[in-house]
Amino acid sequence: MMASMGELVNVDSPQEVADKVMFYYTHPKEAKRMRENAKEKVIEKYSVERVARQHKEMFRKLSQE
């Protein structure tokens, strides 16, 4: 089963890195799907609104200490 947003490879293995690059080069639909999933996750997790809420909550907790 393929990862939905990315894959880990051993950076000390040039062959493993090359194999993954070539896989996505030769499977553009899979590469597009992974890009779209990753972009969606980043927008969801790091939206301005969400980060602002997290900071607001952090400052609220700190001010109560």
N, C-alpha and C positions, 0 to 999 in steps of 0.2 A: 504494500500500500504506500502511496506517495504522500509526503508531507503536504499539508494544506497551505503553508505560508513560507516554507523554506526548508532547507536540509543542512545538516551538519556534515562536514567532511573533515578528514584529518589533514590539516594544513601542512603537515610534515610528509604527506604523500602526494607528490606531484601527479601521479597517475590517477589517484582518486579524485583530485580536484579537476583534472582534465576530463575524466570520464563524466563527471557531473555537468561540467560546462558543455560538453558535446551532447549529452542527453538533452538538455534544454535547448540547445541550438537546433537539434534535429527533431524536437517535439515542440513546436511553437505554441500549439494550443495548450499544452500542459504549462509552459512557461507563462503564458498569458493568464491562465487560471491562478497560478501561484502569485503572480504580481497583483492581480485584483484582490485576492484574499488578504495578502499582506497589507495592501493599501487600506482596505476596509478596516482591518484590525488597528492600524496606526491611527486612522481618523477616529475610531471608536475610543481607543485608549488614551490618545493624546490630544483630543480636541481642546480648544481654548476654554470652552465652558467646563469641561471635566477637570482640567488642570486648575482652573480658577477655584472650583468647588473644593478640590483637595487642599489647595493652599489656604483657603478660608477656614476650613476645618482644622488644619494644622495650627494656624495662628490662634484660633479659638481655644484649642486645647492648651497651647503654650501660655496663653494669657490667664488661664485658670490655675496654673501652677504657682 
